[in-house]
Amino acid sequence: MKMETRKMNLINWLTTVQEEGVLEQLEKIQEEFIRKTTALTQSDQEAIGEGLDQLDNGDYLTRSQVRKRIGQKLN
């Protein structure tokens, strides 16, 4: 069975569900899925931390500085 067909079957079934417990379980599955798919990897967290440290130390380029460097590389 194709994925789109399976999704539509689930959607159609979901519209008929009347049991509160089933809906609660589905919401937990949804929350867990969202948590897993939006979680940052350890390397992402480290890169963000490094970037924040650089900002705190004043180690950054302004927009105009970035544009100037890019312009120099392109010319």
N, C-alpha and C positions, 0 to 999 in steps of 0.2 A: 504494500500500500504506500502510495506517495506521501511525502511529508505534509503537503498542503491538504490532502484528503484527511489525514490523521488529525491535523489541527482543526479542520472544520467539524469533524466528528466530535472532538473534545468541546469545541465552542457550543455546538448544538446541544450536547449533553449537559454542559454547564448551565445553560439557560433553563434547564428543567429541574436542577437540583433544588430541593427544599429543605434538606437537612443541615442544620446549623453546624454540626460537627464536621461534616464533609467540607463545608465552606471554610471552616477554621483550619482544617488540615491543608487545604489548597492554598490558603493565605500563607501558612508557614512555609510551604514549598516555594511559593513565590518570593517571600522575604529572604529565604536562604539562597535562592538562585541569584537574586539581585545583590545580596551581600557578597557572594563569591565572584560574580562577574564585574563588580565595581571595586573590589579590593585592590589596593596597590601592592605591587610586588615589593620585596625587600629592597631591590636595587632602585626601584622608583622612589621609595621612601628615603633612601640614602641620598639620591640625587636631589630630591626636594630639600632635604636638610642641608646639603652642601650649598645649594643655591640660596637658601635663606641665610646661611652663615655669611656667604659672600655679600649679600645685600646689607646685612648688619655691619659688615666691615667696610662698606662703601666701595666694594669691588664690583662695579657694574658699569655698563655703557648706557648712555642716553640714546634715545631714538635717533637724534641727529648724528651722534658718533657712529652708530651702526650704519646709517645710510651713507655716511662719508666713507667708511671702510669698504662697504659693498661697491660704492661708486669707483673707488680706487682699484679694486680688484677687477672690475668689469672694463675699465679703460686700459 
